């Protein structure tokens, strides 16, 4: 499948001609006038009272059409377009996150007279199986008892677990997961800082059966839900109580029905170390102190094992195709750490601005307080977003960047991504490669499209202060594709 996906995306790049020189004629005045009439009609009929900013550039980078193009609006996850560009430039396509296990002291007769350190650098791909391998490596050293501490070293990042603008109502859900340098993911989408809780009704009157992936760690569950008859409504909810480690399951689930929820952990470091200790227990490795310790790894500590993530070029696929906020937040802090020696959102955002300035983008016209797009305080115009999208075509890593974007109407999850069920018209299917964005009252779409003429264009559509605007946005894109 990887070969098939790679060949498809390569063909898209060739079709776009983004690496070649075009000599085709520019869009005519009459084309643009017709386009404007069609766009204005959709906006007035389907997005009345909404704030709309639209811009289109041709293959030479000229703005050939805009509607409120300089109006600054909320980009939602279109913010990731800048974060990804900066990460590929600053960290590089071959960047890998590393997690290390160390020990101090001496091993004698199966007893470690010293400490075990688990040191993280924010790897969003770290999982339970990796922790099991660390435990296996400890056991392979002949250690049967740890006469010391189990220590978490998560000092690569700061202790601001959430980015600005995360609402209380969001904190339980995967798209607002907390970030530490020592975190784990429950799946290959790399939803770091979460666990998956599934509740299934199996016997009327009983509580639903709960399945936890990978395991509770330091979380606790209070199951107040009930299984009801099949004709009853499904009212079950699975939420972590605000600022606690308690997950509450409540409501009713019909028999043979289920609900699966990705629930955030309260503190990823605590959760990871607790899970690590459970695995030590399963391997019959005894340890004497149960308290969580946080400390930096001493310089004289001895390496037990190291886990490296996939390179950033590969991580870009699940990150951008599925619009993973956690990975975006981790990349921002990582850039801050690598470039400014501060693993913080504030430092990382400075790096984003420095990258943008180095590429002569009008970054002073951007406003942002995170790299994922979750904040409602972020602002950018469609003209500035298309400037970014045009400029990055010259970067040596553009192939990786382009391949990471969702492809309209392609049913393969890691190709179509968040666009796999959209833009299915023959005019747009697999001819629109773009980043989606969504917040309460906000929908955005920015990227690349091949017009009906066969020419490539860069576009951005930002809509705010109105819900349910995706069909209207897609209608505008279809008009663009058909009339350009």
Secondary structure, DSSP 8 states (H G I E B T S, - for coil): -HHHHHHHHHHHHHHHTTTS--------HHHHHHHHHHHHHHHHHHSTT-EEEEEEE-TTS-EEEEESTT--B--GGGGHHHHHHHHHHHT-TT---EEEEEE-SEEETTEEES-EEEE-S--TT--HHHHHHHHHHHHHTT--EE-S-EEEE-TTS-S--S-TT--GGGTTBGGG----SS---SSTT--TTEEEEEEE--STTS--EEEEES--TT-EEEE--EEE-TTS----EEEE-TTSSEEEEESEEETT-EEEEEEE-S-HHHHHHHHHHHHHHHTT-EES--S-EE----TT-EEEEEEE---HHHHHHHHHHTT-HHHHHHHHHHHHHHHHS--SHHHHHHHHHHHHHHTT--GGG-B-S-SSS--TT-BB-HHHHHHHHHHGGGSTTHHHHHHTSEETT--SHHHHGGGTTS--STTTTTTEEEEEEEETTEEEEEEEEE-TTS-EEEEEEEEES-SS-HHHHHHHHHHHHHH-
